[in-house]
Amino acid sequence: LRSDRFEAALKKRFERLDTNRDGKLAGDELPAERKDAILRADANKDGAVSFEEFAARPREMLVRRVQVEFKALDADGDG
């Protein structure tokens, strides 16, 4: 579960990037150095990132990192 403060910070960051205020992030609104990373969150492949997609990305990255760390610690591979 995400804290309210974290959710508010994500929303603020999203709104700052959403320069045309359409509720989606498109490539032309994104800084070049972050464009590819943010557009990878486009789960439905419509060419834009909704807030829901934007907010899901940090969680997905955390889950992947935990999975990698767990696999490294599970020396005998028994899960």
N, C-alpha and C positions, 0 to 999 in steps of 0.2 A: 504494500500500500504506500502510496505517495503522500507525503505530508502536504498540508494546505499551503505552507510557505513555498515548498518546492514547486507545486503546481502553479502558484501565482508568479513565481520567477520565470517558469517556462512560458506562461501566457504573455508576460511582459516582453520576453525575448522574441516570441513569435510575432507579437503586434509591432514591435520595432522593425522587424524584417519585412512585414507585410505592408509595404509602402503604398500600394494602391487600395488597401483596406477592403479586399474582396474575400478575406477569410481563408486565403490559400497562398502558399509561397510558390512562385514560379521562378525559373532560372534567372530571368532578367531582374529580379528583386534581390538576388543573393550576392554577397561578396564573393568574388572569384575564388578566394582561398577556401571558402566553405561550401561553395555551390554543389560540388559532387557529393560531399558527405551528407548534406541536407537532402538532396534529391534522392539519395538511396532510401530514404524513409517513405518514398511514394509507393506504398503497398499496393494500391489499386492500379498503378501504372497509368494514371490519367494525365501525367505531365506536371502535376502540382502536388504540393504537400499540405494536407489539412492540419489543423491543430492536433487532432487525434493521432494522425500519423507522426507528427513532429514529437508529440509527448510520449509515444510508444517507443521511440528509438533509444532513449537512455536505458529503459528497462531491458530491452532486447540485448543491448551491449553488456549490461551487467550480468544477465543470465548466461550469455556466451562466455564471459570471463570466468564465472563460477564453474561452468561446465569444464572449461579447459583446466582450471586449477584442480578440480576434483579428479579429473582423469590423470593428471600428473601425480596426485597423491595416492591414487588407487593402484599401487604397484602390482598387485596380483590380478587386477582387472575384474574383480568379483562384484563391483558396484556397491 
